[in-house]
């Protein structure tokens, strides 16, 4: 009996030594959230259509560095002589292509007047430049100006934004104008928001953003039309997360037809999640090590 007991003790001691010298190692999946990044890439000159129609082509536009998760975002601004929504909807812009690839409309300003803004996106994995074509479907609504501003999203969970908001055009110059007009837009943790504004002006003024990475924004493009007034378009982005609202201050004097309204839109993108493999080293006493960090 005594020898059996000594034998059991001996085996237990051997097992204990094996656990100390050769700990049990197992692998478990770990989930880590990436971060969304927005990079402004180009702001070609606004095109003066002089009451004409499209399509409008912007040639050799910089669309950034190729990657499998690159989403090219195009902000489109239109100013027309009449409400294009009456004949075409969505401010007259019926389609956008990027290097021949059709983009999807994320959001547009639901305006009942003549300045419109919309955001379009497409997953474009290759190329550094592309012709961007903005179509209006032959609306014959007297387009005066069409402009675009462009940037890229990377690190996103989906090419489609997780949230959008719009600021319908208003005929006043009160500051600041807000995107969205009331309430907030929810930006996921580690996400990003892209904001676009459009103003038809008689005398131009540089806009100032609040709650964005830069008060001056990413791009500000202005033009004077042959009709005696013009268009401001401006782009900004933000990494503030949670419930957010964005302000734009750009007091302007209405043009000769009393236009002076602001149209704005915003969209937020959620981050992708990455599956990692972590090693768990099991030691005695219930202590575990993950990547060299002790967990109890």
N, C-alpha and C positions, 0 to 999 in steps of 0.2 A: 504493500500500500504506500509506504513511504517513498519507494522508488518511482511509483507512478506519479505521485505528487511532485517529486523533483523533476520528472520528465515533463509534466505539464508546465511547471514553472520555467523550465528551460526553453520549451517551445514558445511560451508567451514572451520571454525575454528576446528570443531571436526575432519574433514578429515585430516587437517594439523597435529593435535596432534597425530592421528593414525599413520601417516607416520613417525613421529619422534619417537614415542614409539615402533611401530611395523613396521620397514622398510620392504620393499619388497625384498625377497631373491629368487634368481633364480640360477640354475646350468647351466654351459656351459662347453663344452669339451675344454680342453687345450692339446696341443701337445708338448711333450718334447722329445728331442733326447737323447738316451742313449750313452754310450761310448763303443767302441770295446776294448777288452783287449786280449793280446796274452801272454800265459804262456808257456815257454819251459818246457818239462816234461821228456825227455829221449834222450840219445845219445849212444845206444848200439855199441859195437865194430864193425868195418867194417869186412865183411867176405871175405876172400881170396878164390876165386873160382878156381885159377890155370888153367885158360883157359877152365873152365868147363861151365856148364849151370845151370839154376835155375830149379824150383823155389827156392828162398832163404827165410828161415824162421827166424825171430827174435822173440824169445820166451819171454813171460811175460814182455812186454814193458809197461812202465808207461804211461798211457794216461790221467792222471790228475783226477780232481774231477768231478763226474757225475753231469750233469744238463741238462735241456730240450733243452737249446740252445748251448750245447757244440759241437763244430766242431773240430774234430781231424785232424791236418794237418801233413802230412808225407812228408819230403823232401827225395828224392831218388837220390843217386849218383852212377853212373856206370863208370867203366873204362874197356875198351875192347881192344883186339888185333887188331880189325878192326872196320870199321864203321858199327855199328849194324843197322843204319838207312837203309842201303842197303837191309837188309833182313827182318827187323821187324818194322822199324819206331820208332820214339820217343825214340831214344837211347837204344832200345832193351827192355825197360820196357813196358810190355803190360797190366799189371794189378797189383793192390795192394788191399789186403783185410786186414781189421782191425777187429780182433775177428770174422772173417767169413763174415763181411759186406763189400761189394765191395765199394771201394773209387773211386772218380772221378778225372781225371787228370785236374788240373787247367792250367798248363803251363809247357813246357819243353824247353830246350835249343835246338834250331834248328841247330844242329851242323853237320858238314860234316866230323868230325874226330872222336876221340875215347873217349873223356871225356864228360859225359852227366849229366844234372841235371834236375829234374822235381819236381813239387809240386802236391800232391794229397790230397783230403779232403773227409770227411764223417761226417754226424751228428750222433754221438754215444752218446746216452743219459745215458747209464748205464755202470757200471764197472769201475775199477781203473787200471786194467792191461789187456793187450790183446796180442795175438800172431799176428804179422804183417808179411804177406807173400808177397814177391815181385816176380812177374812172368815175364819171358821174352819170353814165347811162344816157347821155343826150337829153338832159333835163330841160335845157333852154330856159333856165331861170336867171340868166344874166350874171354868170360868175365873173367877179372882178379880180380876185386874187385866190391862189391856191399855194399853200406852202407845206413843207414837211420838216420835222426834226426827228433824228434817229438815234437809237441807242441799243444796247444789248443787255439781256438778262442771262446770268449763269448761276448754277447752283440751285435751280428751282425744282420743285416736286413735279410740276406739270407746266407745259407751255401756256396753258390757259391760266389767267389770273385767278386767285382765290376770292377776291372781292373787287368791286368797282364802285365808283360814285360819279355823279354828274352835277354840274352847276349850270342850269339853264341861263341863257343870255338875259341880261337886264339892261335897261336903257339909262342907267344912272352911273355916276362916277364915285359913289360912296366907297370908302376904303375901311378895312380890307374886304375884298370879295372872298368867299369861303368855298372850298371844295372838301366835302359836299356842301350844298347850300345850307342845309340844317343837319344836325346829327353828326355822326362820325363814320369813318371807314375803318374796319378792323384789319390791322396788319399782323400776321402771325409772328411769333417769336423767331428771330433770325431771318425774317423776311425783309422785303423792300417795297416801297411804293414809288410809282412814277406819276408825275403831275404835268398836265398840259393846259395852257391858257391861250386865248385868242381874243384880241380886241380890234375893232374897227375904229379908226381914229381920224381926227382932223389935225390935231397937233399931238405928236408922239411924246411919251414919257416912259422912262425906263422902269420896269416893274421891280418890286421888292417882295420877296417871299418870306414867309414865317413857317417854322417847323420843318424846314428842309435842310439839306447838308450845307447849302450856301444861300445867303440872302439874295444874291444876284442870280441864282439858278444855274443851270447848265448851259442853256442857250437862250439868246434873245435876238430875234431877227425882225427887222422892220423894213417896210417898203412904202413908197408913195406911188399910188396908181395914176393912170392917165386920167381918171375921173376926178382928180383933185384931192384925193384923200388916200388912205392906205390901211395897212394891217400890221399889227404887232403879233408875233407868236413867241411863246416862251415855254421852256421845259425845265423841270426840276425833279429831284428825287429825294427820298428820305429813308432812313433806316430806323426811325422811331417805330416801336411796335405797340400793339394793343389798339384801343379805340383812338383814332387820330382825326384831326381836322387841319386843313392847310389854308393859309391866307395869302392873298396877292393884293398888294397895294400898287395901283397904277392909275392915278387920276388922269383922265383925259378930257379934252374938249370934244364934244360930239361933232361929227363932220357936217357938211352942208345939208345933209338929209336928216340930221338929228340922230344919226346912228352914233353910238358910243358905247355899245354894250360889251359885256364880258361873257365869254363862254368858256367853261373849264371842265376837265374830266380827270379822273384818277383811277389807277388800278394797282392792286397789291399782289405780290407773288409769294407763295409759301416755299420754305426750303425743302430740299430732298433729304431723305434719311439714308444713312449709310450703314450697312450691316458689317460689323467687325467681328473678329474672332478673338476672344480673350482667354487666356490660360489661367485656370484655377489650380493652385498647388495646395493640396490638403495635408495639413500637418496634425500632429497630436494636439489634444486640448481644445479642438474645435476652432483653431486659428487658421484663417485662409489668407493667401496672398494672391492678388490679381495684379499682374504687371509690376510686381515689386511693392504694391501698396497693401498694407495690412488691413484686413477687415475682421471684425469680431463677429 
